Amino acid sequence: MSITCYYQNVRGLNSKTATFRLNVLNCNYDIIILSETWLNASVYNSEIFDDRYNVYRRDRSSSTHSKHKTTGGGVLIAVLKTLPSQRLNSFESDCEDLWVSIKTSRGSKSINLNICAIYISPPVKRTILETFIDKATESLEQIMLQNCNSTFIVGDFNLGGIKWFSESNKHKVTNKGNNLFKTFIDFTHLNGLNQLNNISNVKGNILDLVLTTETNLSAVNESQFPLSIIDSYHPPLIIDIPIPSTAYTSPYYAKAKPSSQTFANVTTHLLKQLLIILNGSMNSMHALTSIK
């Protein structure tokens, strides 16, 4: 059993709603993920999707980090109503990311498929990337503690300086002096994420990434029937997601080869948690002393 997911950076839907909706009517994708929707509250979900889908949106106008630029951007996830789904607002950062949990089943097994749609606008700022990475790592930690979970992070990261290869999830950073790329690679290693998309754009780069905690790797192919006009920098993708017959838990740190900076970040995080616990204990002791 598998779920078919369509992804595309559509470079704006406002002037293409009628054509896009018609194309959606002629397909039966389980999940549709879009980045750079450029949508706002004046465009209704019914203008772009029929009633087979539950539609989740995070338009740029509703993103806190983009308060000084409210046009462009935006991400969307549409899920067939036959698949129970819900938005995970608590997982979302102050960037343009959208998280949805989808309940699937195979036999007697119930499996939660967590989908994150992400768009990071160019030029990528380290503060923005780290904001997303920090929150995503926190969310992945929560997911790891639960059984029967699988996670996919899909979207346009605009990190063309990383060359990805199909063999064993290998990569090559073309500008080794750029800590931005190193930070992102550390994030994938730390969380045991595989990058599955190897379809290059017209410039030979891969801007749209498909990251997953799955070891039963999905197939990613270029779509031959795009839902919207193709941007040469963003080939549309079909992601075939197999639903495992057994529960899956991410091998946290199992594949990690993080840098010393990553270890420093992890250590800082653990120390903060320890201080919170110690402060809580001290407050409790103080309260008991006061009672006496």
VOPAGU-2260 file (C-alpha; in pm, 1 decimal, decimal comma):
REM VOPAGU-2260
SITE   aa  ch    i         X         Y         Z
SITE  MET   A    0       0,0       0,0       0,0
SITE  SER   A    1     123,7     351,0     -77,8
SITE  ILE   A    2       8,8     712,0     -77,1
SITE  THR   A    3      63,6     934,6    -379,8
SITE  CYS   A    4     174,9    1287,7    -304,6
SITE  TYR   A    5     210,3    1571,7    -556,0
SITE  TYR   A    6     445,0    1863,7    -489,0
SITE  GLN   A    7     508,5    2183,4    -683,5
SITE  ASN   A    8     641,4    2532,7    -629,9
SITE  VAL   A    9     363,7    2702,8    -825,7
SITE  ARG   A   10     506,4    3057,6    -824,5
SITE  GLY   A   11     165,8    3205,3    -752,9
SITE  LEU   A   12    -191,1    3079,4    -795,3
SITE  ASN   A   13    -393,1    3401,2    -785,6
SITE  SER   A   14    -419,2    3432,2   -1164,4
SITE  LYS   A   15    -432,2    3055,7   -1226,7
SITE  THR   A   16    -710,2    2938,2    -994,3
SITE  ALA   A   17    -955,4    2822,6   -1263,6
SITE  THR   A   18    -696,4    2622,1   -1458,5
SITE  PHE   A   19    -546,7    2477,4   -1141,8
SITE  ARG   A   20    -886,6    2364,3   -1011,6
SITE  LEU   A   21    -968,6    2200,4   -1344,6
SITE  ASN   A   22    -639,8    2009,3   -1334,7
SITE  VAL   A   23    -710,2    1898,6    -976,9
SITE  LEU   A   24   -1050,2    1764,6   -1089,0
SITE  ASN   A   25    -871,6    1545,1   -1341,9
SITE  CYS   A   26    -640,8    1385,3   -1084,9
SITE  ASN   A   27    -676,9    1178,6    -771,2
SITE  TYR   A   28    -367,7    1253,3    -563,2
SITE  ASP   A   29    -394,9    1158,1    -197,4
SITE  ILE   A   30    -193,0    1462,4     -88,5
SITE  ILE   A   31    -106,7    1785,0    -271,3
SITE  ILE   A   32     171,4    2008,8    -135,5
SITE  LEU   A   33     233,6    2355,4    -278,0
SITE  SER   A   34     490,4    2624,1    -203,5
SITE  GLU   A   35     495,1    2988,6    -312,4
SITE  THR   A   36     117,1    2997,2    -345,0
SITE  TRP   A   37     105,8    3377,8    -310,6
SITE  LEU   A   38    -248,0    3336,2    -174,5
SITE  ASN   A   39    -429,4    3561,0      71,8
SITE  ALA   A   40    -765,5    3565,0     247,7
SITE  SER   A   41    -942,2    3695,6     -64,2
SITE  VAL   A   42    -895,4    3357,0    -236,9
SITE  TYR   A   43   -1122,1    3079,7    -108,8
SITE  ASN   A   44   -1021,9    2713,7     -91,2
SITE  SER   A   45   -1319,6    2625,7    -311,5
SITE  GLU   A   46   -1166,5    2832,1    -593,2
SITE  ILE   A   47    -868,8    2598,1    -618,2
SITE  PHE   A   48    -992,9    2261,5    -483,3
SITE  ASP   A   49   -1313,4    2060,5    -510,7
SITE  ASP   A   50   -1487,1    1915,3    -206,3
SITE  ARG   A   51   -1284,6    1591,2    -207,5
SITE  TYR   A   52   -1004,5    1766,5     -19,5
SITE  ASN   A   53    -943,8    1916,6     320,6
SITE  VAL   A   54    -724,6    2218,7     253,1
SITE  TYR   A   55    -470,8    2359,8     500,2
SITE  ARG   A   56    -299,2    2689,1     421,8
SITE  ARG   A   57     -41,5    2917,3     570,5
SITE  ASP   A   58     -47,8    3228,5     357,0
SITE  ARG   A   59     235,1    3474,3     392,2
SITE  SER   A   60      -0,4    3735,7     532,2
SITE  SER   A   61     -49,0    3507,8     833,7
SITE  SER   A   62     321,0    3431,7     888,6
SITE  THR   A   63     472,5    3624,6    1176,4
SITE  HIS   A   64     826,3    3648,7    1038,4
SITE  SER   A   65     703,7    3811,4     716,5
SITE  LYS   A   66     512,7    4100,3     873,9
SITE  HIS   A   67     715,8    4351,0     670,5
SITE  LYS   A   68     650,9    4163,9     344,0
SITE  THR   A   69     297,8    4030,2     317,1
SITE  THR   A   70     292,4    3936,4     -52,7
SITE  GLY   A   71     429,9    3624,3    -220,7
SITE  GLY   A   72     537,9    3311,7     -33,5
SITE  GLY   A   73     285,5    3084,6     133,0
SITE  VAL   A   74     245,5    2706,4     160,6
SITE  LEU   A   75     -49,7    2468,4     128,8
SITE  ILE   A   76    -131,0    2103,7     199,5
SITE  ALA   A   77    -448,5    1940,7      63,1
SITE  VAL   A   78    -550,1    1592,6     181,7
SITE  LEU   A   79    -825,4    1367,7      49,5
SITE  LYS   A   80   -1112,0    1355,3     297,9
SITE  THR   A   81   -1092,3     976,0     292,9
SITE  LEU   A   82    -770,7    1020,5     495,3
SITE  PRO   A   83    -839,8    1169,7     841,6
SITE  SER   A   84    -613,3    1472,0     889,9
SITE  GLN   A   85    -551,4    1764,8    1121,6
SITE  ARG   A   86    -321,7    2065,5    1136,7
SITE  LEU   A   87     -39,2    2060,5    1391,3
SITE  ASN   A   88     -17,6    2429,2    1480,4
SITE  SER   A   89     209,9    2364,0    1777,6
SITE  PHE   A   90     477,5    2222,7    1544,4
SITE  GLU   A   91     500,0    2537,0    1331,7
SITE  SER   A   92     780,7    2791,1    1360,5
SITE  ASP   A   93     775,0    3164,1    1288,6
SITE  CYS   A   94     881,2    3081,0     932,5
SITE  GLU   A   95     661,8    2967,0     643,1
SITE  ASP   A   96     610,6    2605,3     745,6
SITE  LEU   A   97     284,1    2413,7     774,6
SITE  TRP   A   98     244,1    2078,9     954,7
SITE  VAL   A   99     -39,7    1831,3     901,6
SITE  SER   A  100     -88,4    1487,3    1056,2
SITE  ILE   A  101    -263,0    1223,4     843,8
SITE  LYS   A  102    -395,0     899,4     985,2
SITE  THR   A  103    -337,1     600,7     759,1
SITE  SER   A  104    -376,4     230,8     816,5
SITE  ARG   A  105    -249,8     -96,8     685,4
SITE  GLY   A  106    -432,5    -398,8     813,0
SITE  SER   A  107    -479,2    -356,5    1186,3
SITE  LYS   A  108    -195,9    -102,1    1208,4
SITE  SER   A  109    -273,4     268,4    1241,3
SITE  ILE   A  110       9,5     495,0    1127,0
SITE  ASN   A  111      37,3     873,4    1154,1
SITE  LEU   A  112     198,1    1037,6     853,7
SITE  ASN   A  113     329,9    1383,1     946,2
SITE  ILE   A  114     374,1    1620,5     653,3
SITE  CYS   A  115     554,3    1954,9     668,6
SITE  ALA   A  116     538,3    2200,3     378,7
SITE  ILE   A  117     811,6    2464,7     390,3
SITE  TYR   A  118     920,2    2767,5     189,5
SITE  ILE   A  119    1232,0    2969,3     270,0
SITE  SER   A  120    1272,1    3272,3      46,6
SITE  PRO   A  121    1605,6    3371,2    -110,2
SITE  PRO   A  122    1856,1    3488,1     -16,8
SITE  VAL   A  123    1833,6    3246,2     273,3
SITE  LYS   A  124    1916,0    3416,0     602,3
SITE  ARG   A  125    2085,2    3206,7     867,2
SITE  THR   A  126    1852,8    3338,9    1138,4
SITE  ILE   A  127    1546,4    3226,5     940,5
SITE  LEU   A  128    1693,9    2883,8     862,1
SITE  GLU   A  129    1793,5    2828,7    1225,1
SITE  THR   A  130    1448,7    2936,3    1344,9
SITE  PHE   A  131    1293,1    2663,1    1131,1
SITE  ILE   A  132    1559,9    2404,2    1219,4
SITE  ASP   A  133    1527,2    2461,7    1595,4
SITE  LYS   A  134    1148,3    2425,1    1592,4
SITE  ALA   A  135    1153,3    2132,5    1347,5
SITE  THR   A  136    1406,2    1948,0    1564,9
SITE  GLU   A  137    1183,5    2003,7    1867,5
SITE  SER   A  138     883,6    1871,1    1670,8
SITE  LEU   A  139    1076,4    1568,4    1546,0
SITE  GLU   A  140    1176,3    1491,9    1905,7
SITE  GLN   A  141     807,9    1484,6    2000,3
SITE  ILE   A  142     724,1    1263,0    1703,6
SITE  MET   A  143    1006,6    1024,8    1791,8
SITE  LEU   A  144     851,5     959,1    2132,8
SITE  GLN   A  145     534,9     830,7    1968,1
SITE  ASN   A  146     501,1     496,4    1792,0
SITE  CYS   A  147     359,5     447,3    1442,6
SITE  ASN   A  148     485,8     777,1    1303,3
SITE  SER   A  149     644,5     870,6     973,4
SITE  THR   A  150     754,1    1222,8     876,2
SITE  PHE   A  151     811,7    1403,5     546,3
SITE  ILE   A  152     941,6    1760,6     520,0
SITE  VAL   A  153     885,9    1886,9     165,8
SITE  GLY   A  154     948,2    2225,8      13,5
SITE  ASP   A  155    1169,6    2490,8    -137,4
SITE  PHE   A  156    1471,8    2556,2      85,1
SITE  ASN   A  157    1660,5    2760,1    -179,1
SITE  LEU   A  158    1989,7    2594,4     -80,9
SITE  GLY   A  159    2137,1    2550,3    -427,3
SITE  GLY   A  160    2489,2    2532,1    -284,3
SITE  ILE   A  161    2432,5    2172,5    -173,5
SITE  LYS   A  162    2470,0    1907,1    -444,0
SITE  TRP   A  163    2268,9    1593,3    -373,7
SITE  PHE   A  164    2347,2    1250,3    -516,9
SITE  SER   A  165    2124,1     945,2    -539,3
SITE  GLU   A  166    2377,8     701,0    -396,7
SITE  SER   A  167    2315,9     643,3     -26,5
SITE  ASN   A  168    2177,8     993,8      35,4
SITE  LYS   A  169    2519,4    1150,0     -33,0
SITE  HIS   A  170    2568,8    1522,8     -70,5
SITE  LYS   A  171    2841,0    1772,0    -154,7
SITE  VAL   A  172    2863,0    2130,0     -34,9
SITE  THR   A  173    2999,6    2342,1    -320,4
SITE  ASN   A  174    3090,6    2631,9     -91,5
SITE  LYS   A  175    3249,2    2468,3     212,4
SITE  GLY   A  176    3312,9    2804,2     374,8
SITE  ASN   A  177    2940,4    2875,1     397,8
SITE  ASN   A  178    2816,3    2781,3     745,4
SITE  LEU   A  179    2457,7    2805,7     620,6
SITE  PHE   A  180    2488,9    2481,0     424,8
SITE  LYS   A  181    2679,4    2312,9     707,0
SITE  THR   A  182    2404,5    2404,5     952,1
SITE  PHE   A  183    2143,5    2243,5     728,7
SITE  ILE   A  184    2344,3    1923,6     672,7
SITE  ASP   A  185    2394,4    1893,6    1049,1
SITE  PHE   A  186    2016,9    1923,9    1090,2
SITE  THR   A  187    1952,4    1631,5     853,7
SITE  HIS   A  188    2219,1    1414,5    1018,7
SITE  LEU   A  189    2106,1    1496,0    1370,4
SITE  ASN   A  190    1747,6    1393,8    1297,5
SITE  GLY   A  191    1820,8    1093,3    1075,9
SITE  LEU   A  192    1661,8    1257,4     770,6
SITE  ASN   A  193    1710,8    1120,7     419,2
SITE  GLN   A  194    1690,3    1357,4     119,5
SITE  LEU   A  195    1510,0    1177,4    -165,6
SITE  ASN   A  196    1478,5    1427,1    -450,7
SITE  ASN   A  197    1749,7    1401,5    -715,3
SITE  ILE   A  198    1568,3    1581,9    -997,1
SITE  SER   A  199    1771,1    1889,4   -1092,6
SITE  ASN   A  200    1631,2    2213,9   -1229,1
SITE  VAL   A  201    1740,6    2400,2   -1541,6
SITE  LYS   A  202    2054,7    2523,4   -1361,0
SITE  GLY   A  203    2150,0    2177,7   -1236,0
SITE  ASN   A  204    2048,9    2260,4    -878,2
SITE  ILE   A  205    1796,2    2100,6    -643,3
SITE  LEU   A  206    1603,6    2366,1    -452,6
SITE  ASP   A  207    1298,6    2155,5    -364,5
SITE  LEU   A  208    1387,9    1889,8    -107,8
SITE  VAL   A  209    1205,5    1579,9      14,5
SITE  LEU   A  210    1331,2    1494,2     362,9
SITE  THR   A  211    1203,9    1191,1     549,7
SITE  THR   A  212    1267,4     984,4     859,8
SITE  GLU   A  213    1165,6     675,0     664,0
SITE  THR   A  214    1413,8     395,8     598,8
SITE  ASN   A  215    1168,8     226,9     361,5
SITE  LEU   A  216    1251,8     495,3     107,5
SITE  SER   A  217     988,6     646,4    -118,7
SITE  ALA   A  218    1017,4     699,1    -492,0
SITE  VAL   A  219    1039,2    1057,5    -618,7
SITE  ASN   A  220     977,9    1124,4    -988,4
SITE  GLU   A  221     912,0    1427,6   -1203,6
SITE  SER   A  222     541,7    1472,2   -1274,6
SITE  GLN   A  223     440,2    1443,3   -1638,5
SITE  PHE   A  224     101,3    1604,6   -1568,9
SITE  PRO   A  225     165,3    1927,8   -1375,7
SITE  LEU   A  226    -121,2    2098,6   -1196,0
SITE  SER   A  227      17,2    2444,0   -1273,5
SITE  ILE   A  228     254,7    2608,5   -1520,0
SITE  ILE   A  229     604,7    2473,9   -1459,4
SITE  ASP   A  230     875,1    2708,4   -1336,2
SITE  SER   A  231    1208,6    2592,9   -1482,4
SITE  TYR   A  232    1374,0    2622,8   -1140,6
SITE  HIS   A  233    1114,3    2396,3    -977,9
SITE  PRO   A  234    1022,4    2068,4   -1152,3
SITE  PRO   A  235     693,5    1928,4   -1013,3
SITE  LEU   A  236     732,5    1604,2    -819,4
SITE  ILE   A  237     538,3    1284,9    -756,4
SITE  ILE   A  238     626,2    1123,6    -422,8
SITE  ASP   A  239     517,5     765,3    -372,7
SITE  ILE   A  240     500,1     704,3       2,9
SITE  PRO   A  241     485,5     337,2     107,8
SITE  ILE   A  242     283,7     266,9     420,0
SITE  PRO   A  243     482,1      19,5     633,1
SITE  SER   A  244     308,8    -280,8     784,0
SITE  THR   A  245     481,8    -224,1    1118,1
SITE  ALA   A  246     538,6      74,1    1340,9
SITE  TYR   A  247     838,5     291,6    1269,1
SITE  THR   A  248    1041,3     506,3    1503,8
SITE  SER   A  249    1307,9     742,1    1375,3
SITE  PRO   A  250    1665,4     625,2    1444,9
SITE  TYR   A  251    1749,6     945,5    1630,9
SITE  TYR   A  252    2123,2    1012,4    1616,6
SITE  ALA   A  253    2174,8     664,2    1465,8
SITE  LYS   A  254    2313,6     798,4    1139,4
SITE  ALA   A  255    2440,5    1123,6    1275,1
SITE  LYS   A  256    2781,8    1257,6    1189,9
SITE  PRO   A  257    2728,0    1608,0    1322,8
SITE  SER   A  258    2991,2    1873,4    1354,2
SITE  SER   A  259    3130,0    2010,8    1678,1
SITE  GLN   A  260    2887,2    2301,4    1638,9
SITE  THR   A  261    2595,3    2058,6    1638,1
SITE  PHE   A  262    2723,1    1891,7    1955,5
SITE  ALA   A  263    2751,1    2236,6    2110,2
SITE  ASN   A  264    2390,0    2313,9    2017,5
SITE  VAL   A  265    2268,7    1982,5    2159,6
SITE  THR   A  266    2471,0    2033,8    2478,5
SITE  THR   A  267    2326,9    2383,2    2519,4
SITE  HIS   A  268    1975,1    2245,9    2473,8
SITE  LEU   A  269    2032,0    1974,3    2735,3
SITE  LEU   A  270    2183,6    2222,1    2980,9
SITE  LYS   A  271    1882,3    2450,0    2942,3
SITE  GLN   A  272    1649,9    2159,0    3017,4
SITE  LEU   A  273    1860,9    2066,2    3322,1
SITE  LEU   A  274    1847,7    2423,7    3450,8
SITE  ILE   A  275    1469,1    2425,8    3413,4
SITE  ILE   A  276    1447,2    2106,2    3620,1
SITE  LEU   A  277    1686,6    2240,2    3885,0
SITE  ASN   A  278    1502,6    2571,0    3907,5
SITE  GLY   A  279    1176,1    2381,9    3948,3
SITE  SER   A  280    1328,4    2175,5    4228,8
SITE  MET   A  281    1466,3    2485,7    4402,9
SITE  ASN   A  282    1127,4    2658,1    4381,3
SITE  SER   A  283     959,5    2351,3    4529,7
SITE  MET   A  284    1211,3    2342,8    4817,7
SITE  HIS   A  285    1158,4    2714,3    4878,7
SITE  ALA   A  286     782,0    2662,2    4888,8
SITE  LEU   A  287     818,1    2381,5    5143,3
SITE  THR   A  288    1047,6    2597,9    5358,0
SITE  SER   A  289     796,5    2882,4    5345,2
SITE  ILE   A  290     518,4    2649,4    5462,0
SITE  LYS   A  291     723,2    2555,2    5766,1
